[in-house]
Amino acid sequence: MTSQKTSNSTHSPSSTVHSRIVALAGGVGGAKLAHGLAQILPPEDLTVIVNTGDDFEHLGLNICPDLDTVCYTLAGLANPETGWGRQNETWNVIANIERLGGVSWFRLGDQDFATHIERTRRLKEGEPLSQVTKEFCAAWGIKQTVLPMSDSPVRTIVDTDEGELAFQEYFVHRHCGPRVKGFRFDGIEGAQPVVGAAEAIEAADAVVICPSNPWVSVDPILRVLALTPTPLPEREGQKINKPVVAVSPIIGGKTVKGPAAKMYAELGIEPSALAVAEHYHDLLAGFVLDNQDKQLSDNLKTGKILVTDTLMNSTADRARLAKDLLQFVGSLL
Ligand code: FO1
């Protein structure tokens, strides 16, 4: 019998609020909440705008990890253990690449290779990434709208005590070992928001910042969409006149998955849900933190607070958090 944590917000099915949501998502954590929202909302009421800063060219292929993690998760195709890549995967191609002396530290499965090979072919033929994503979603039976944040390439570079590293080099090859000193996003200045992003945000009742890494998964999206708390000098900030709600990816000072807490510590910031709320500054109308961090809610200056169980260990957990979140969003409208 698994111990069911009860969220402290009571809701009955009748009180579930259906709003039109734009979710900003990065890797695994973002994909899980997007999947939760997809279980609650009609498909036409959910648009997911995904970080592409983790993308890179590898083995001659264009790899888009966060887009693939969101799509595989929404399609029910994702590897449940890792959160990324495909379920029931085989590894024959990468094993034979390794045997030939090729590069194999980035684990690409046989089914996953098809995505990268076909995406690379289409991009080479000039098809925009958003169009490739749209057609892949149709092929995978995904009815929600999934958009890369931009059709122009943006590459997250991690500045470390060993110099600058491309994101996947830092995250996968170096296992997030080097000490982080800062980040930059190559290409961000010239990157236009993907077509449809502004309209989706305009049509939405609220924008949800998923529990993704604020530094390397969410910031690139906020920068490209010019949703930053203080509009960027180089681009008139998008006047966002609807609630933005963020879900903390840090619970009890730790990240569920990934290096966000380590990054905070190395940047000299105490890793906590508080730090995440301050990271998003005055952009937020609401903030969602876990029951474990209830005591932090008094120090939070961001708008309204929802304290609930934010751990998503199962598909049902994802739907439960999404339901709590939608009810919370409803209270902000
Ligand atoms: N993450 C790893 O830690 N190790 C891997 O070998 C790895 C391979 C991989 C292949 C395809 C893909 O879409 C994602 C993959 N990831 C891997 C995750 C990837 O590094 C993402 O950037 C993270 O999920 C962070 O967003």
Residues whose N, C-alpha, C, O or C-beta is under 5 A from the ligand:
A	BS01	FO1	G27 V28 D54 C64 P65 D68 W84 G85 W105 F106 R107 L108 V172
